[in-house]
Amino acid sequence: MKNIQHFFKDKFGRTISLTDERLQHIITDHPEVLGPADKIEETLMFPSVVIKSEDDPYVWLYYKPYTVFPKQKSFLVVIIKISNGEGFVITSFYVKNLQKGETVWKA
């Protein structure tokens, strides 16, 4: 099976890739993320916060608020790994709180 990649630009103008394998992972393991490719693209371009992981400085977390569950504030987090000035999506899912780490950018 050919591993097709989708390409997006992030807030900082970097090219971010999303492989079909990672997209399938998100669809299968995080089915609450409906229309994941569109939401990932929107979150990468228009995040409310971008945080650098405490565990790995090459892993960045892009957050955008969404109302997914009634009366509960949620953020879609898109986790990317940066390599050679570009990035690739590791996963994406909804969270209630932001992870600790260095804030790279905030709206």
N, C-alpha and C positions, 0 to 999 in steps of 0.2 A: 504494500500500500504506500502510495506517495504521501509524504508529509508536507502538505501545503501550508504556507505561512501567510498570515495576514499582517500587514504593516500599518502602524499608526505613528503619529508624532505626539510627543508628550509636551508638557507645559514649557520645557526648556529647548524644544526643537530637535530633540534626539529621536532617532528612529527606534521604535519598539516593535518587536515581532511577537506574534501569537501563533504557535503551531497548532495544527489540527489536534495533535495529541493533547496539548494543554487545554484547548477548547473543549475536547471531549471530557477531560477530567473535570472541568468546571461544570459542564452540563450534567454529568453523572453524579458527582459528589456534592454539588451545590445547586440543586435544581431550583432553588428559590431565586437565583439570578436569571431572570427571564430575559431573553435577547442579549446574552452576555457580550457578544462582540461589540454591539452598539454602546452598551453601558461602560464597557472597558475603555473604548475610544473616548467617550465623553468624560470619564473620570481622569484619564491621562491628560487630556487637553485642558480641562476646567476643574482641577481638584480644589477642595477647600483647604486642604493641608497636605504637605508632603513631608514624611518623616524618614530619616535614615535609621535603619535597624541598629540596635545596640550590639547585636551579635555579629553582624557582617556589614561593614561600611559600603559594600557593593550592592546591598539589598535595600531598595527604597520602597516605601509604602505610600500609595496615593489614596487619599480619602475624599469621598464626596457624599454629602448627606442625601438620603432617600427615605421616603416614607414607604416602608414595606409592610410593617406590621402595625395595625391600628394603635394609635396613642403611644407608639414607641419610637423614639428617635433611633435611626440606624444610619450607619455609614457603609457604603460599598468600599471595600479596600481592594486595590489592585496591587499585587506584590510583584515587583520586577527585580531582575538581577542585571547590573550594569557591567558590560565587558567591552573594552576597546571603544568607548565613547557611544556605544549603542546599548540597547537593553532587550530583554525578552521577558514575557509574562510567565511567572511561575504559577500563580493561581489568583482567584478572586472570589470573595464571599462577603456577606454582611456581618458587621460587628456593631456592638453597642458603644464601645469605647475605643479611643485611640491608643495605640501601643506606645510605650515609652521609647524615647530616642531623640536624636537631634532633629529639630524642626528645620527643614531645608527651605520651605516656602509656606506661607500662610496667606489666605485671601483676606 
